[in-house]
Amino acid sequence: ALEFFAAVPPIARHLATLVDVGLGYVRMGQSAPTLSGGEAQRVKLAAELQKRSTGRTIYVLDEPTTGLHFEDIRKLLGVLHSLVDKGNTVLVIEHNLDVIKTADWVIDMGPEGGSGGGMVVAAGTPEQVAGTPGSFTGEFLATMLTAEVSDPPTARAKASRAAAKPGSRAAAKPRSQEAAKPRSKAARVT
């Protein structure tokens, strides 16, 4: 559809945004009830992206990568990081390690699911969570981060993580070290 409407900029711009959030495969005219929860969230996110950014918005997404191909996850991460770069706060509830490893701040809830969980197991940068004993997310994250040791963090990631630490001017005033949530940063809750 994007190619078909390329000559109509207002339509092409909206379609390009849908492609950017990983919905390029959805058919034109597809009925909304046939969309998964993650797809519906990304449609809403695409609509938000079409609005003028104030840089003071908090976006809360619940497992937006559900059903996405690796390449579409990469595109979605680019969109989410661009929101953060514009001063917005993005809070993502996610289990996908590719998403978690790019967060500025991670709050790992657990230790188990359901009645066996509900406690903060770890909080910090992905590297800090990876080094937390008893964190299942940290265990898997450590393996992933170790495999990528050849790719040092970008300057943006270093600056963003420094600003996200509790006590920094960019971080929200935490009531406790465990529940610290940074403002204008990408945070993931697992």
N, C-alpha and C positions, 0 to 999 in steps of 0.2 A: 504494500500500500504506500510505503514511503516513496518508492520510485514513481509510482503512478501520480502521486500528488506533489512531486518535486517542484512543479511549476506554480504551485499555490502556496506561497511561504507561510501564511498563518496555519494552514492544515499541516504542512510539512514539519513546522516547528513542533507542534503537538505530537505528531507521530514519532519524530526523532527522540523526543523525551521518553515516550513509551519504550522505544528501542533501548535507550540509555539505562532504563531501570530493569532491563531483561525481559521485556514483553514483546519483542519483535516477532515472535512466533504466533501470537494471538491473531485470529482471523478478524478482519473487519466485519462488524455486525454480530460478533459472537455474543450470545446472551449472557448477561451479568451473572445469573445464577449458576452458570457452568464454570465460573472461575473459582479456583481454589482460594483459601483464605489468604495465602501469600500473594497470589496474583491480584486479588482485590486490594490488598494493602499497597501494592506497587502502583496500581491504577490511581489510588488516592495520593500517593507520593508524587506521581507524575503530574497530577493536577496541582499540587502544592508548588512544584518546581516551576510551573508556569506563572505563578504569582510573583510580584516584586518582593525580594527578600529584605527583611528588616534587620537580619542578623541577630534577632532576639527571640527566635522561635525554638521551642523544644519539640523534637520529633520523637515519638515513642513507637517503635516497630516491634512486633512480635513475630519472630522467626521469618523474616522477609525472604530468606534464601530457600525456603521449602520448595522443592521441585525444580530448582534452577540448575542448569548446566554450569560447569566450572567457569567458562568464559562469561556467562551472564552474571555470575557472582562477582567476577572481577569488575565488570561494568557497574554493577550496583554499588560495590565498594567505592568506586571512583565518584559516583553521585553522592554517596553519604559523606565521603571526605570533603567533597566540594562544599557541601552544606556546612560542615564544621569550619572549613577555611573561611567561610563568609561570616563566622561569628555565632552560628547557631549551635545548639546542643542536640546531639543525636544519642538517644538511649535505645539500645537494641537488645532484646531478649533473644538469645541465639545459642545454638549448640555447635554450629559449624566452626571448626578450628581455624579455617582460612579467614573468617570474619573476626574471631576472637583475637588472633595474633596481631591484627592491625589496630586494635583498640588503644586508646590513650589510657584507659582505666578499665579494669575488669572487676566485677563483684561476683564471686563464685558462691552460689547458694547450694546447700546440700546438708549433710554429705550424700544422702540418697535422695530419691524423688518421693513425692507424696508425703505420707506421715513420717517417713524417715529423713525428711529434709527440713527446709525452712530456716536454716541458720547460715550466717555468713561464714564460709569456710576459709576464704581468702579474699583479699582486696588489694589492688595495686596494678602496676603495669603488667603486661603479659609475662615479662621476665620474672617479676616478683611472684606472681601467681604460680609460675612454673616451678619456683623453688620452695613452695609451701607444702610441707608434709601434710598428708591427709586430704589433699585436694585432687580428686580424680581428674578434673579439668587440667590442673597443673601438671599431672603426670603425662597426659597426652600432649599438652602444650610444650613441655620440656623436650619431648622427642622431636616435635616439629621444629622448634626453635633451634635445637642443636643441629638438625639437618640443614638449616639455613644460615649457619654461622658465617658462611662466606659472603652473605649479603648484609653488610652493616646497615644500621638504621639510617634513614635519610635525615638531613638537617631538620626538616619539618617534623619528623617523628620525634627526634631528640628534644626539640624546643617544646613541642606539644606535650610530651610526657613530663618534662620538667615543670611546665605550667600546671599540669594536672595533679601534681603531688599535693597532698593535704598540707596546708600552711602556706602555699604559694598564693600570690594575689589572684591568680586566675581560677583557683579552686573554690568551690562553695565552702562556706563555713561548716565544717563537719561537727556533729554532736559527739561523734566518737571516731577514732581512727578507722574502725571497721566499716563504718557506713559512709565514709567520705565519698562524695560524688562530685566530680569536676564540672564546672560550667564551661560552655563553649568548647567541649571536647567530645570525642567519640567514646562512649562507655558501653560496655557489653555486660549483661547479666546472664549467667549461665546456670 
